Amino acid sequence: MKSFSELIYSQERAPGEAITKVETHTPKIEAPDTVKANEAFEVKVFVGPHPNTVEHSIRRIELYFYEEGRSFNPIRLATTELEPVYSEPEVRFKVKLKKSGVIYAVEYCNLHGLWEARKEIKVE
């Protein structure tokens, strides 16, 4: 039996047929490399190009933060549910961090499962 973490695909870990889905399913994260402590900044997460039909679409995007020095990680920052046909898999979040760490974006495709990406953020 696999652990749940083994069920999440990434650019580095996409076995077999999943390798062909890396470009269209791995979330892309746009955010500054360095931010000021406790100052809001924007994080954009998008997926695609990807179909957006009832039969095949991105249904959820989640944002997590692994904070350096914190005993229990990650912190769930946000979750967005997406409806096929009517909404596109692109979301923007305003985030404030106290410490440096790694932002993780996880998206769910109703046909091809969970995919993740990450970006290190330095806090000054």
ZAMIKOL-779803 format. One line per 4 residues: for each residue x, y, z of N, C-alpha, C, O. Coordinates in nm, 2 decimals, always signed. Layout:
N
X Y Z X Y Z X Y Z X Y Z ~ ...
***
This chain:
124
+0.08 -0.12 +0.00 +0.00 +0.00 +0.00 +0.09 +0.12 +0.00 +0.18 +0.13 +0.08 ~ +0.06 +0.22 -0.09 +0.14 +0.34 -0.10 +0.10 +0.44 +0.00 -0.02 +0.45 +0.05 ~ +0.19 +0.52 +0.05 +0.16 +0.64 +0.13 +0.10 +0.74 +0.05 +0.12 +0.75 -0.08 ~ +0.02 +0.83 +0.11 -0.05 +0.94 +0.03 +0.05 +1.02 -0.05 +0.03 +1.06 -0.16
+0.17 +1.05 +0.01 +0.27 +1.14 -0.06 +0.32 +1.07 -0.19 +0.36 +1.14 -0.28 ~ +0.31 +0.94 -0.19 +0.36 +0.87 -0.32 +0.25 +0.88 -0.43 +0.28 +0.85 -0.54 ~ +0.13 +0.93 -0.40 +0.03 +0.95 -0.50 +0.03 +1.09 -0.56 -0.05 +1.11 -0.65 ~ +0.12 +1.18 -0.52 +0.12 +1.31 -0.57 +0.24 +1.32 -0.67 +0.35 +1.29 -0.64
+0.20 +1.36 -0.79 +0.30 +1.37 -0.90 +0.37 +1.50 -0.90 +0.31 +1.60 -0.85 ~ +0.49 +1.51 -0.95 +0.57 +1.63 -0.96 +0.65 +1.62 -1.09 +0.65 +1.52 -1.15 ~ +0.72 +1.73 -1.12 +0.80 +1.73 -1.24 +0.91 +1.63 -1.23 +0.95 +1.56 -1.32 ~ +0.96 +1.61 -1.10 +1.07 +1.51 -1.08 +1.02 +1.37 -1.06 +1.09 +1.27 -1.08
+0.89 +1.36 -1.02 +0.84 +1.22 -0.99 +0.71 +1.20 -1.07 +0.60 +1.22 -1.01 ~ +0.72 +1.16 -1.19 +0.61 +1.13 -1.27 +0.64 +1.00 -1.35 +0.69 +1.01 -1.46 ~ +0.60 +0.89 -1.29 +0.64 +0.76 -1.35 +0.55 +0.72 -1.47 +0.44 +0.77 -1.48 ~ +0.60 +0.63 -1.55 +0.52 +0.58 -1.66 +0.45 +0.68 -1.75 +0.51 +0.77 -1.79
+0.32 +0.65 -1.77 +0.24 +0.74 -1.85 +0.23 +0.88 -1.80 +0.21 +0.98 -1.88 ~ +0.24 +0.90 -1.67 +0.24 +1.04 -1.61 +0.34 +1.13 -1.67 +0.32 +1.25 -1.66 ~ +0.45 +1.08 -1.71 +0.56 +1.16 -1.77 +0.50 +1.25 -1.88 +0.55 +1.36 -1.90 ~ +0.41 +1.20 -1.96 +0.35 +1.28 -2.07 +0.26 +1.39 -2.02 +0.22 +1.47 -2.10
+0.23 +1.39 -1.90 +0.13 +1.49 -1.84 +0.21 +1.60 -1.76 +0.14 +1.69 -1.71 ~ +0.34 +1.60 -1.75 +0.41 +1.69 -1.67 +0.38 +1.84 -1.71 +0.35 +1.92 -1.62 ~ +0.40 +1.87 -1.84 +0.38 +2.01 -1.88 +0.24 +2.06 -1.86 +0.23 +2.18 -1.83 ~ +0.14 +1.98 -1.88 +0.00 +2.03 -1.87 -0.06 +2.02 -1.74 -0.17 +2.07 -1.71
+0.01 +1.95 -1.64 -0.05 +1.93 -1.51 +0.03 +1.98 -1.39 -0.03 +2.01 -1.29 ~ +0.16 +2.01 -1.41 +0.24 +2.06 -1.30 +0.20 +2.21 -1.28 +0.21 +2.29 -1.37 ~ +0.16 +2.25 -1.16 +0.12 +2.39 -1.13 +0.25 +2.48 -1.16 +0.36 +2.43 -1.13 ~ +0.22 +2.60 -1.20 +0.33 +2.70 -1.21 +0.31 +2.80 -1.10 +0.19 +2.85 -1.08
+0.41 +2.84 -1.03 +0.40 +2.93 -0.92 +0.48 +3.06 -0.96 +0.60 +3.05 -1.00 ~ +0.41 +3.17 -0.96 +0.48 +3.30 -0.98 +0.47 +3.38 -0.84 +0.36 +3.41 -0.80 ~ +0.59 +3.41 -0.79 +0.60 +3.48 -0.66 +0.74 +3.54 -0.65 +0.83 +3.49 -0.72 ~ +0.76 +3.64 -0.57 +0.89 +3.69 -0.56 +0.99 +3.59 -0.49 +0.94 +3.51 -0.41
+1.11 +3.60 -0.52 +1.21 +3.51 -0.45 +1.24 +3.56 -0.31 +1.26 +3.48 -0.22 ~ +1.23 +3.69 -0.28 +1.25 +3.75 -0.15 +1.14 +3.84 -0.12 +1.10 +3.92 -0.20 ~ +1.09 +3.84 +0.01 +0.99 +3.92 +0.05 +1.03 +3.98 +0.19 +1.12 +3.93 +0.26 ~ +0.95 +4.08 +0.23 +0.97 +4.14 +0.37 +0.88 +4.07 +0.47 +0.77 +4.04 +0.43
+0.93 +4.05 +0.59 +0.85 +3.99 +0.69 +0.72 +4.06 +0.71 +0.72 +4.18 +0.72 ~ +0.61 +3.99 +0.72 +0.47 +4.04 +0.75 +0.42 +4.14 +0.65 +0.33 +4.21 +0.68 ~ +0.48 +4.14 +0.53 +0.42 +4.23 +0.42 +0.35 +4.14 +0.32 +0.41 +4.04 +0.27 ~ +0.23 +4.17 +0.28 +0.16 +4.09 +0.19 +0.22 +4.10 +0.05 +0.27 +4.21 +0.01
+0.22 +3.99 -0.02 +0.27 +3.98 -0.15 +0.18 +3.88 -0.23 +0.11 +3.80 -0.17 ~ +0.19 +3.89 -0.36 +0.10 +3.81 -0.44 +0.17 +3.68 -0.49 +0.28 +3.68 -0.53 ~ +0.09 +3.57 -0.48 +0.13 +3.44 -0.53 +0.03 +3.40 -0.64 -0.09 +3.39 -0.61 ~ +0.08 +3.38 -0.76 -0.01 +3.33 -0.87 +0.02 +3.19 -0.90 +0.14 +3.15 -0.91
-0.08 +3.11 -0.91 -0.07 +2.97 -0.94 -0.16 +2.94 -1.06 -0.28 +2.98 -1.06 ~ -0.10 +2.87 -1.16 -0.18 +2.84 -1.28 -0.14 +2.70 -1.33 -0.03 +2.66 -1.30 ~ -0.23 +2.64 -1.41 -0.20 +2.51 -1.47 -0.24 +2.52 -1.62 -0.34 +2.58 -1.65 ~ -0.15 +2.46 -1.70 -0.19 +2.45 -1.84 -0.08 +2.48 -1.94 +0.03 +2.50 -1.90
-0.12 +2.47 -2.06 -0.26 +2.46 -2.11 -0.32 +2.32 -2.07 -0.26 +2.22 -2.08 ~ -0.45 +2.33 -2.04 -0.52 +2.21 -1.99 -0.67 +2.22 -2.04 -0.72 +2.33 -2.04 ~ -0.73 +2.10 -2.07 -0.87 +2.10 -2.11 -0.95 +2.15 -1.99 -0.91 +2.14 -1.87 ~ -1.07 +2.21 -2.02 -1.16 +2.26 -1.92 -1.30 +2.21 -1.95 -1.39 +2.30 -1.97
-1.32 +2.08 -1.95 -1.45 +2.03 -1.97 -1.50 +1.95 -1.85 -1.42 +1.92 -1.76 ~ -1.63 +1.92 -1.85 -1.68 +1.84 -1.74 -1.60 +1.70 -1.73 -1.58 +1.65 -1.62 ~ -1.57 +1.65 -1.84 -1.50 +1.52 -1.84 -1.35 +1.52 -1.80 -1.30 +1.43 -1.76 ~ -1.29 +1.64 -1.82 -1.15 +1.65 -1.79 -1.11 +1.80 -1.76 -1.11 +1.89 -1.84
-1.09 +1.82 -1.63 -1.06 +1.96 -1.59 -0.98 +1.96 -1.45 -0.98 +1.86 -1.38 ~ -0.93 +2.08 -1.42 -0.86 +2.10 -1.29 -0.98 +2.15 -1.20 -1.05 +2.24 -1.23 ~ -0.99 +2.07 -1.09 -1.10 +2.10 -1.00 -1.06 +2.17 -0.87 -1.15 +2.23 -0.80 ~ -0.93 +2.17 -0.83 -0.89 +2.23 -0.71 -0.75 +2.28 -0.72 -0.66 +2.21 -0.78
-0.71 +2.39 -0.65 -0.58 +2.43 -0.63 -0.56 +2.47 -0.49 -0.64 +2.54 -0.43 ~ -0.46 +2.41 -0.42 -0.43 +2.44 -0.28 -0.29 +2.50 -0.27 -0.20 +2.47 -0.35 ~ -0.27 +2.58 -0.17 -0.15 +2.64 -0.14 -0.11 +2.61 +0.00 -0.18 +2.63 +0.10 ~ +0.02 +2.56 +0.02 +0.07 +2.53 +0.15 +0.21 +2.60 +0.17 +0.27 +2.64 +0.07
+0.25 +2.62 +0.29 +0.38 +2.68 +0.32 +0.45 +2.59 +0.42 +0.40 +2.56 +0.53 ~ +0.58 +2.56 +0.39 +0.66 +2.49 +0.48 +0.75 +2.60 +0.54 +0.84 +2.65 +0.48 ~ +0.73 +2.63 +0.67 +0.80 +2.74 +0.74 +0.93 +2.68 +0.81 +0.92 +2.59 +0.89 ~ +1.04 +2.74 +0.78 +1.17 +2.70 +0.84 +1.16 +2.71 +0.99 +1.11 +2.82 +1.04
+1.20 +2.61 +1.06 +1.21 +2.62 +1.21 +1.07 +2.58 +1.28 +1.07 +2.58 +1.40 ~ +0.97 +2.56 +1.21 +0.84 +2.53 +1.27 +0.84 +2.38 +1.29 +0.88 +2.30 +1.21 ~ +0.78 +2.34 +1.41 +0.78 +2.20 +1.45 +0.69 +2.11 +1.36 +0.72 +2.00 +1.32 ~ +0.57 +2.17 +1.32 +0.48 +2.09 +1.24 +0.44 +2.17 +1.12 +0.40 +2.28 +1.12
+0.47 +2.11 +1.00 +0.45 +2.16 +0.87 +0.38 +2.06 +0.79 +0.38 +1.95 +0.82 ~ +0.31 +2.11 +0.68 +0.30 +2.24 +0.63 +0.18 +2.32 +0.69 +0.10 +2.26 +0.76 ~ +0.18 +2.45 +0.66 +0.06 +2.53 +0.69 -0.02 +2.54 +0.57 +0.03 +2.58 +0.46 ~ -0.15 +2.51 +0.58 -0.24 +2.53 +0.46 -0.27 +2.68 +0.45 -0.33 +2.73 +0.55
-0.24 +2.74 +0.34 -0.27 +2.89 +0.32 -0.40 +2.91 +0.26 -0.47 +3.01 +0.29 ~ -0.44 +2.83 +0.16 -0.56 +2.86 +0.08 -0.60 +2.73 +0.00 -0.51 +2.65 -0.03 ~ -0.73 +2.73 -0.03 -0.78 +2.62 -0.12 -0.89 +2.69 -0.20 -0.97 +2.76 -0.16 ~ -0.88 +2.66 -0.33 -0.98 +2.72 -0.43 -1.04 +2.60 -0.50 -0.97 +2.52 -0.56
-1.17 +2.59 -0.50 -1.24 +2.49 -0.58 -1.28 +2.55 -0.72 -1.32 +2.67 -0.72 ~ -1.26 +2.48 -0.82 -1.29 +2.53 -0.96 -1.40 +2.44 -1.02 -1.40 +2.32 -1.01 ~ -1.49 +2.51 -1.09 -1.59 +2.44 -1.17 -1.55 +2.43 -1.31 -1.51 +2.53 -1.37 ~ -1.57 +2.31 -1.37 -1.53 +2.30 -1.51 -1.62 +2.39 -1.60 -1.73 +2.42 -1.56
-1.56 +2.42 -1.71 -1.62 +2.51 -1.81 -1.62 +2.66 -1.77 -1.59 +2.74 -1.85 ~ -1.67 +2.69 -1.65 -1.69 +2.82 -1.61 -1.57 +2.89 -1.55 -1.56 +3.02 -1.55 ~ -1.48 +2.82 -1.49 -1.36 +2.88 -1.43 -1.23 +2.82 -1.48 -1.23 +2.70 -1.52 ~ -1.13 +2.90 -1.49 -1.00 +2.86 -1.54 -0.90 +2.83 -1.43 -0.92 +2.89 -1.32
-0.81 +2.74 -1.45 -0.71 +2.71 -1.34 -0.60 +2.81 -1.32 -0.48 +2.78 -1.35 ~ -0.64 +2.93 -1.28 -0.55 +3.03 -1.25 -0.60 +3.11 -1.13 -0.71 +3.16 -1.14 ~ -0.52 +3.12 -1.02 -0.57 +3.18 -0.90 -0.45 +3.27 -0.85 -0.34 +3.25 -0.88 ~ -0.49 +3.37 -0.77 -0.40 +3.46 -0.71 -0.43 +3.47 -0.56 -0.55 +3.48 -0.53
-0.33 +3.46 -0.48 -0.34 +3.47 -0.34 -0.26 +3.58 -0.28 -0.15 +3.61 -0.34 ~ -0.30 +3.65 -0.18 -0.22 +3.75 -0.11 -0.17 +3.67 +0.02 -0.25 +3.61 +0.09 ~ -0.04 +3.68 +0.04 +0.02 +3.60 +0.15 +0.11 +3.69 +0.23 +0.18 +3.78 +0.18 ~ +0.12 +3.66 +0.36 +0.22 +3.73 +0.45 +0.29 +3.62 +0.52 +0.23 +3.53 +0.58
+0.43 +3.63 +0.52 +0.51 +3.53 +0.59 +0.60 +3.60 +0.69 +0.63 +3.71 +0.68 ~ +0.63 +3.52 +0.80 +0.72 +3.57 +0.90 +0.86 +3.52 +0.89 +0.95 +3.58 +0.92 ~ +0.87 +3.40 +0.83 +1.00 +3.33 +0.82 +1.01 +3.27 +0.68 +0.91 +3.26 +0.60 ~ +1.13 +3.24 +0.64 +1.16 +3.18 +0.51 +1.11 +3.04 +0.50 +1.08 +2.98 +0.61
+1.09 +2.99 +0.38 +1.04 +2.85 +0.37 +1.01 +2.82 +0.22 +1.07 +2.89 +0.13 ~ +0.92 +2.73 +0.20 +0.89 +2.68 +0.07 +0.74 +2.68 +0.05 +0.66 +2.63 +0.14 ~ +0.69 +2.75 -0.06 +0.55 +2.74 -0.09 +0.53 +2.62 -0.18 +0.60 +2.60 -0.28 ~ +0.42 +2.55 -0.16 +0.38 +2.43 -0.24 +0.24 +2.46 -0.30 +0.15 +2.51 -0.22
+0.23 +2.44 -0.42 +0.10 +2.44 -0.49 +0.06 +2.30 -0.53 +0.15 +2.23 -0.58 ~ -0.06 +2.26 -0.49 -0.11 +2.12 -0.53 -0.24 +2.14 -0.61 -0.33 +2.21 -0.56 ~ -0.24 +2.08 -0.72 -0.37 +2.08 -0.80 -0.42 +1.94 -0.82 -0.35 +1.85 -0.83 ~ -0.55 +1.94 -0.84 -0.62 +1.81 -0.86 -0.69 +1.81 -1.00 -0.78 +1.90 -1.02
-0.65 +1.72 -1.08 -0.72 +1.70 -1.21 -0.81 +1.58 -1.20 -0.76 +1.47 -1.15 ~ -0.93 +1.59 -1.24 -1.03 +1.48 -1.22 -0.99 +1.35 -1.29 -1.04 +1.24 -1.26 ~ -0.90 +1.36 -1.39 -0.85 +1.24 -1.47 -0.71 +1.19 -1.43 -0.69 +1.07 -1.43 ~ -0.63 +1.29 -1.39 -0.48 +1.25 -1.38 -0.43 +1.28 -1.24 -0.31 +1.28 -1.22
-0.52 +1.30 -1.14 -0.48 +1.31 -1.00 -0.41 +1.43 -0.95 -0.44 +1.54 -1.01 ~ -0.33 +1.42 -0.85 -0.27 +1.53 -0.78 -0.13 +1.56 -0.83 -0.05 +1.47 -0.86 ~ -0.10 +1.69 -0.85 +0.03 +1.73 -0.90 +0.08 +1.85 -0.81 +0.00 +1.93 -0.77 ~ +0.21 +1.85 -0.79 +0.26 +1.96 -0.70 +0.38 +2.03 -0.76 +0.45 +1.97 -0.85
+0.40 +2.15 -0.72 +0.52 +2.23 -0.75 +0.56 +2.31 -0.63 +0.48 +2.32 -0.53 ~ +0.68 +2.36 -0.62 +0.72 +2.43 -0.51 +0.82 +2.55 -0.54 +0.88 +2.55 -0.65 ~ +0.82 +2.64 -0.45 +0.91 +2.76 -0.48 +0.96 +2.81 -0.34 +0.88 +2.83 -0.25 ~ +1.09 +2.82 -0.33 +1.15 +2.87 -0.21 +1.13 +3.02 -0.20 +1.15 +3.10 -0.30
+1.10 +3.07 -0.08 +1.08 +3.21 -0.06 +1.17 +3.25 +0.06 +1.16 +3.19 +0.17 ~ +1.25 +3.35 +0.04 +1.33 +3.41 +0.15 +1.26 +3.53 +0.21 +1.21 +3.61 +0.14 ~ +1.26 +3.53 +0.34 +1.20 +3.65 +0.42 +1.31 +3.73 +0.48 +1.40 +3.67 +0.55 ~ +1.31 +3.86 +0.45 +1.41 +3.94 +0.51 +1.36 +4.02 +0.63 +1.43 +4.10 +0.69
***
